[in-house]
Amino acid sequence: MGVGERLKPPPPSAVGALRHRVGGVLYRAPLLRLALLLGPVVLWMVVIYLGSLALLFITSFWSQDSVTGAIVQNWGLTNYQFLLQEDVYRTIAIRTVGIAIAVTLTDVALAIPIAYYAARIARPRLRTFLLLSMVLPLWSSYLVRVYAWRTILSGDGVLNWTLHQIHLGSVNLGFSRWSLWIVFSYLWLPYVTLPVYAALERIPNSLIEASTDLGARWLTTFRRVILPIAIPGIVAGSIFAFSLTIGDYIAPDLVGDTEFIGNVIYQSVGIANNIPFAAAYAIVPALVMAIYLLIARQLKAFEAL
């Protein structure tokens, strides 16, 4: 066998030829590559996520037989009329949205200075410590954190013991809306702080230096330079805090001794088995979130995302 014959490449196998042919087709068809890349994700979103929301919306127009408890697939607005006529459900919805707004505003007010200090001022070691202190509570169970705050805020808990030690009397925060506000603000603070931190960290130092060189004070720089750039991160964090609060049903039972929309939905599904009414009531937080997102879009909060 000659040297030239030994240096010849081996004949392509059937698998290699097929791979080469498929690669050529994909190279000449960029839309096909995009479809293969995003197709499974889009299919999952349409079938699982949007499909489940569509089924939820359809189920809300059905009703439950008052005698047998079976679901009657007759279209009607009975569930929505019942929600509008009963004051208790309007009160629960207003309470849920009100506390969600209070928690969101509190977390944003706390997250901005913490994130700004970590992103723009703190040294690397202190920055790492601050970020770890925000993330570490997320490694523990949700119930452990809620029960810990329940112990702290109870009548004989750590808070009242500390107040007694410094002769400041006592406060009655256990099983109240105040305790619910505190617990929710603590639970969702990392979800708000981390997006705000990411937004503030991306701000070029040259912009802040240019504002200072032009004679702007720090508050003016923060209001006209830093805050507009950080708005997408603030909006993202506020969406986390608002949506997680409005959909929670465990903390209101454990520390608030009150009812949220989620509690009514849980009772309607797990106890009364009235799935159509639960579906109708679940549309309320979905509409609230849709309105919030539309307002954020009108304020151009998503342009820099």
C-alpha positions as CSV (number, residue, x, y, z in Angstrom):
1,M,0.0,0.0,0.0
2,G,1.5,3.4,-1.0
3,V,1.9,6.4,1.2
4,G,-0.9,8.3,-0.6
5,E,-3.3,5.5,-0.1
6,R,-2.5,5.4,3.6
7,L,-3.1,9.2,3.9
8,K,-6.6,9.0,2.3
9,P,-9.5,9.8,4.7
10,P,-11.7,6.9,5.4
11,P,-15.1,6.9,3.5
12,P,-17.8,8.7,5.4
13,S,-20.2,6.4,7.3
14,A,-23.9,6.6,7.0
15,V,-24.3,8.4,10.3
16,G,-21.6,11.0,9.4
17,A,-23.2,11.6,6.0
18,L,-26.6,12.1,7.6
19,R,-25.1,14.5,10.1
20,H,-23.4,16.5,7.4
21,R,-26.6,16.7,5.4
22,V,-28.7,17.8,8.4
23,G,-26.0,20.4,9.3
24,G,-26.2,21.8,5.7
25,V,-29.9,22.1,5.9
26,L,-29.8,23.9,9.2
27,Y,-27.1,26.2,8.0
28,R,-29.2,27.2,5.0
29,A,-32.5,27.6,7.0
30,P,-32.0,30.0,10.0
31,L,-35.7,30.0,10.7
32,L,-35.7,26.2,11.1
33,R,-32.8,26.5,13.6
34,L,-34.8,29.1,15.6
35,A,-37.9,26.8,15.5
36,L,-35.9,23.8,16.8
37,L,-34.3,26.0,19.5
38,L,-37.4,27.7,20.8
39,G,-40.0,25.3,19.7
40,P,-40.0,23.0,22.9
41,V,-40.1,26.1,25.2
42,V,-42.9,27.8,23.3
43,L,-44.9,24.6,23.1
44,W,-44.5,24.1,26.9
45,M,-45.6,27.7,27.6
46,V,-48.6,27.4,25.2
47,V,-49.8,24.0,26.3
48,I,-48.9,23.9,30.0
49,Y,-49.0,27.6,31.1
50,L,-51.4,29.4,28.8
51,G,-53.5,26.2,28.3
52,S,-54.0,25.9,32.1
53,L,-55.0,29.6,32.3
54,A,-57.5,29.1,29.5
55,L,-59.0,26.0,31.2
56,L,-59.2,28.0,34.5
57,F,-61.0,30.8,32.7
58,I,-63.4,28.3,31.1
59,T,-64.1,26.5,34.4
60,S,-65.0,29.8,36.1
61,F,-68.2,29.9,33.9
62,W,-69.4,26.5,35.1
63,S,-71.3,25.9,38.3
64,Q,-71.7,23.3,41.1
65,D,-74.9,21.3,41.7
66,S,-76.1,22.3,45.2
67,V,-77.5,18.8,45.9
68,T,-74.9,16.4,44.4
69,G,-71.9,18.7,44.5
70,A,-71.1,17.7,40.9
71,I,-69.7,20.2,38.4
72,V,-72.4,21.3,35.9
73,Q,-70.8,22.4,32.6
74,N,-73.4,25.0,31.8
75,W,-72.1,28.4,30.8
76,G,-73.1,31.3,33.0
77,L,-72.0,34.2,35.2
78,T,-73.3,32.8,38.4
79,N,-69.9,32.7,40.1
80,Y,-69.0,36.3,39.2
81,Q,-72.4,37.6,40.2
82,F,-72.0,35.8,43.6
83,L,-68.5,37.4,44.0
84,L,-69.9,40.9,43.3
85,Q,-73.0,40.5,45.5
86,E,-71.3,39.1,48.6
87,D,-69.5,41.8,50.7
88,V,-67.2,39.3,52.4
89,Y,-65.4,38.4,49.1
90,R,-65.0,42.0,48.1
91,T,-63.5,42.7,51.6
92,I,-61.1,39.8,51.3
93,A,-60.0,40.9,47.8
94,I,-59.4,44.5,49.0
95,R,-57.5,43.2,52.1
96,T,-55.3,41.0,49.9
97,V,-54.5,43.7,47.4
98,G,-53.9,46.3,50.1
99,I,-51.5,44.2,52.1
100,A,-49.7,43.2,48.9
101,I,-49.3,46.9,48.0
102,A,-48.0,47.7,51.5
103,V,-45.5,44.8,51.4
104,T,-44.3,45.8,47.9
105,L,-43.7,49.4,48.9
106,T,-41.9,48.3,52.1
107,D,-39.6,45.9,50.3
108,V,-38.8,48.4,47.6
109,A,-38.0,51.1,50.2
110,L,-35.7,48.7,52.1
111,A,-34.2,47.1,49.0
112,I,-33.0,50.3,47.3
113,P,-30.5,51.5,50.0
114,I,-29.3,47.9,50.7
115,A,-28.8,47.2,47.0
116,Y,-27.2,50.6,46.4
117,Y,-24.7,50.2,49.3
118,A,-23.8,46.6,48.2
119,A,-23.4,47.6,44.5
120,R,-21.8,51.0,44.6
121,I,-20.1,51.5,48.1
122,A,-19.3,48.2,49.8
123,R,-15.9,46.6,49.4
124,P,-15.8,43.1,47.8
125,R,-15.7,41.1,51.0
126,L,-18.5,43.2,52.6
127,R,-20.5,42.9,49.3
128,T,-20.2,39.1,49.4
129,F,-21.3,39.1,53.0
130,L,-24.4,41.2,52.3
131,L,-25.4,39.1,49.3
132,L,-24.9,35.9,51.3
133,S,-27.0,37.3,54.1
134,M,-29.8,37.9,51.6
135,V,-29.6,34.5,50.0
136,L,-29.0,32.3,53.0
137,P,-32.5,32.5,54.4
138,L,-33.8,31.2,51.1
139,W,-32.1,27.9,51.9
140,S,-34.3,27.2,54.8
141,S,-37.9,26.1,54.6
142,Y,-40.7,28.6,54.1
143,L,-42.6,27.2,57.1
144,V,-39.5,27.4,59.4
145,R,-39.2,31.1,58.6
146,V,-42.9,31.8,59.2
147,Y,-42.9,29.8,62.4
148,A,-39.8,31.7,63.6
149,W,-41.5,35.0,63.1
150,R,-44.6,33.7,64.8
151,T,-42.5,32.9,67.9
152,I,-40.8,36.3,67.7
153,L,-44.0,38.2,67.5
154,S,-46.1,36.2,70.0
155,G,-47.1,37.6,73.4
156,D,-44.3,35.8,75.2
157,G,-41.9,35.9,72.3
158,V,-38.5,37.5,71.8
159,L,-39.8,40.9,70.8
160,N,-41.9,41.4,74.0
161,W,-39.1,39.9,76.2
162,T,-36.6,42.5,74.7
163,L,-39.1,45.4,75.3
164,H,-39.6,44.3,78.9
165,Q,-35.8,44.2,79.5
166,I,-35.4,47.8,78.4
167,H,-38.6,48.8,80.2
168,L,-40.6,49.8,77.1
169,G,-43.7,47.7,77.9
170,S,-45.1,45.3,75.3
171,V,-46.8,45.2,71.9
172,N,-49.5,42.9,70.7
173,L,-48.4,42.0,67.2
174,G,-49.2,38.3,67.2
175,F,-51.9,37.1,64.9
176,S,-52.6,40.5,63.4
177,R,-52.3,42.2,60.1
178,W,-49.2,44.0,61.3
179,S,-47.5,40.7,61.9
180,L,-48.6,39.5,58.5
181,W,-47.1,42.7,56.9
182,I,-43.8,42.2,58.8
183,V,-43.6,38.5,57.9
184,F,-44.4,39.0,54.2
185,S,-41.9,41.9,54.0
186,Y,-39.2,39.7,55.4
187,L,-40.0,36.7,53.2
188,W,-39.9,38.6,49.9
189,L,-37.2,41.1,50.6
190,P,-34.4,39.0,48.9
191,Y,-36.6,38.7,45.8
192,V,-36.7,42.5,45.6
193,T,-33.2,43.3,46.6
194,L,-31.4,41.0,44.1
195,P,-33.0,42.5,40.9
196,V,-32.4,46.0,42.2
197,Y,-28.8,45.1,43.0
198,A,-28.3,43.7,39.5
199,A,-29.7,46.9,38.0
200,L,-27.6,49.2,40.1
201,E,-24.4,47.2,39.5
202,R,-24.7,47.7,35.7
203,I,-24.7,51.5,36.0
204,P,-21.4,52.9,34.5
205,N,-19.4,55.0,36.9
206,S,-18.9,57.5,34.1
207,L,-22.5,58.6,34.2
208,I,-22.4,59.3,37.9
209,E,-19.1,61.1,37.5
210,A,-20.5,63.2,34.7
211,S,-23.5,64.2,36.8
212,T,-21.1,65.2,39.6
213,D,-18.9,67.2,37.2
214,L,-21.9,69.1,36.0
215,G,-22.6,70.2,39.6
216,A,-25.5,68.0,40.5
217,R,-25.9,67.1,44.1
218,W,-26.2,63.4,45.2
219,L,-30.0,63.5,45.5
220,T,-30.3,65.0,42.0
221,T,-27.9,62.4,40.6
222,F,-29.9,59.7,42.3
223,R,-33.2,61.0,41.1
224,R,-32.3,61.8,37.5
225,V,-29.5,59.3,36.7
226,I,-29.5,56.3,39.0
227,L,-33.2,55.8,39.6
228,P,-34.3,55.9,35.9
229,I,-31.7,53.2,35.1
230,A,-32.7,51.1,38.1
231,I,-36.4,51.2,37.4
232,P,-36.5,47.9,35.5
233,G,-34.9,46.1,38.4
234,I,-37.3,47.8,40.9
235,V,-40.3,46.8,38.7
236,A,-39.0,43.2,38.5
237,G,-38.6,43.0,42.3
238,S,-41.9,44.6,42.9
239,I,-43.6,42.1,40.7
240,F,-42.1,39.3,42.8
241,A,-43.2,40.8,46.1
242,F,-46.7,41.7,44.9
243,S,-47.5,38.4,43.1
244,L,-46.1,36.2,45.9
245,T,-48.1,38.1,48.5
246,I,-51.3,38.1,46.6
247,G,-51.1,34.4,46.0
248,D,-50.1,33.2,49.4
249,Y,-52.5,31.4,51.7
250,I,-50.2,29.8,54.4
251,A,-48.8,32.9,56.2
252,P,-52.3,34.4,56.6
253,D,-53.4,31.3,58.5
254,L,-50.2,31.0,60.6
255,V,-49.4,34.5,61.6
256,G,-52.3,36.8,60.5
257,D,-55.4,34.9,61.6
258,T,-57.1,36.4,58.6
259,E,-58.2,35.3,55.1
260,F,-56.6,36.0,51.7
261,I,-57.9,35.2,48.3
262,G,-55.7,32.1,48.4
263,N,-57.4,30.9,51.6
264,V,-60.9,31.1,50.0
265,I,-59.7,29.3,46.9
266,Y,-58.1,26.5,49.0
267,Q,-61.3,26.1,51.0
268,S,-63.4,26.1,47.9
269,V,-61.3,23.4,46.3
270,G,-60.2,21.2,49.2
271,I,-63.3,21.5,51.5
272,A,-66.3,22.5,49.4
273,N,-65.0,21.0,46.2
274,N,-66.5,24.0,44.4
275,I,-63.9,24.3,41.7
276,P,-65.9,26.7,39.4
277,F,-66.2,29.2,42.2
278,A,-62.5,28.8,43.1
279,A,-61.6,29.4,39.4
280,A,-63.7,32.5,39.3
281,Y,-62.1,33.9,42.4
282,A,-58.6,33.0,41.0
283,I,-59.3,35.3,38.1
284,V,-59.3,38.3,40.5
285,P,-55.5,38.2,41.3
286,A,-54.8,37.4,37.7
287,L,-56.6,40.5,36.6
288,V,-54.9,42.6,39.3
289,M,-51.5,41.4,38.1
290,A,-52.5,42.1,34.4
291,I,-53.5,45.7,35.4
292,Y,-50.2,46.2,37.2
293,L,-48.2,45.0,34.3
294,L,-50.1,47.3,31.9
295,I,-49.4,50.3,34.2
296,A,-45.7,49.3,34.3
297,R,-45.6,49.1,30.6
298,Q,-47.2,52.5,30.2
299,L,-44.6,53.9,32.5
300,K,-41.9,52.4,30.1
301,A,-40.5,50.3,32.9
302,F,-39.8,47.3,30.6
303,E,-37.8,49.1,27.9
304,A,-34.4,48.5,29.5
305,L,-35.1,44.9,30.5
